[in-house]
Amino acid sequence: MMKMLCYAARTNSLSIPMRGISTSNFLNENHKCKLLVVGGGSGGCSVAAKASNKLGEGKVIVLEPADKHYYQPMFTLIGGGIKKLEDSHRPMKSVLPALATWIKDSAVKLEPELNTVHTSNGDKIEYEYLLVAVGLQLNYDKIPGLVEALSIPNGNVCSNYSPKYVDRTFQALQKFKGGNAVFTFPNSPVKCPGAPQKILYIAEHYFRKSNKRKNAQLQYNTALPVLFGVKHYADALWKIVKKRDINVNLRTNLVAVKPATNEAVFENLDKPEEQFTVKYEFLHVTPPMGAPDVLKACKSLVNEVGFVDVSKDTLQHQKFSNVFAIGDCSSSPNSKTAASVAAQSQVVYKNLMAAMEGKTPNHVFDGYASCPLVTGYNTCVLAEFDYSLTPLETFPLDQSKERFSMYLMKKDFMPALYWHLLLNGLWNGPGLLRKLMHFRL
């Protein structure tokens, strides 16, 4: 029977293990492990920490090419001038679990039929169990003219989604004197669907604070048919945009940027033949995103759009029982947020351990997601909801209201929780806290 081989583009990274069991730096080396975690982001770190503590030293390999680990939810605050880029990252070797082996390289070929992953420098890793945690791919190049616009020094086009560009946002806000300030949401899955409008609210507040608001026309062009997917919070956000005189255009998708003339071209998704051009003095772009190329190349592992084909309940692969996925790269239909990863991490870990013991995984993920919608320099709406888009609020108060307390939690408490608890496998979301907060005799 022919085996399906799944290929992707190769890079020139070297395999340089930094922690855990030592391995050599020679090319074309073979590795074996009980659990291979592909990706050292929040999901990969959290489950690797739990699993390596349970399985012991030398049983878990983390395959991750990056030197730095970024706390991506902070990028919104960096774009607003509230935090600095250096606040958002730590060395990768400092956040990966000490009992795991770090192979500093990237996956280029997945062979789930053979329980094997190949790396960019020619290494082969054989696993008994696989956790895919590679996140989403940012596709800036899918919008003609965007990469060029983002490469212009001190330019007026910016994007909070990449550490390469996030500092440009506050610089552009400071330079802005008046005119059209345009913010976009793409026609694709995105990390944290609330983030594209968080910077909209922060920018509007910044313009008020700096006496520029009377000369600014703010426009939010979103590909979605709604302002926010959960009506309870969308109703509150519509009140905010109307109060602040922000123009919202639904089903409107950015298709090109013309940096030479400061023009953005949009399409009407309900009538794709209709396009229109907007002159901008400030443009914040949320890039189209999708499954990484290495996943899309492996047809047996993914669904029709390239996401790892897992049960939305157990996060176990529909075909390969020894494969699980966590976070943005999985096909589970939850909102793609770090809070979802926290809630998924315990489910994935428990189900992985059950599979290793020959049991049927029965822990269920309820689709929990949280989106702290920062609405300015001192307010935040804390959205929490499940698969059904029903509010699943932790605190015994109406979280659709703007609150200073939620802003402080987003700015100061959540980063500490992330670095010290989530990445170490010690935070599984606020489920227990929610039960305590809503306890009634």
Secondary structure, DSSP 8 states (H G I E B T S, - for coil): -----EE-----------SSS-----SS-EEEEEEEEE--SHHHHHHHHHHHHHH-TTSEEEE---SEEE-GGGHHHHHTTSS-GGGGEEEHHHHS-TTSEEE-S-EEEEEGGGTEEEETTS-EEEEEEEEE----EE-GGGSTTHHHHHTSTT-SEE-TTSTTTHHHHHHHHHH--SEEEEEEE-SS--SSTTHHHHHHHHHHHHHHHTT-GGGEEEEEEESSSSSSSSHHHHHHHHHHHHHTT-EEETTEEEEEEETTTTEEEEEETTEEEEEEEEE-SEEE----EE--HHHHT-TTTB-TTSSB-B-TTT-BBSS-TTEEE-GGGB---S---HHHHHHHHHHHHHHHHHHHTT----------EEEEEE-SSS-EEEEEE-TT--B--SSSS-TTS-BHHHHHIIIIIHHHHIIIIITTT----SHHHHHHHT---
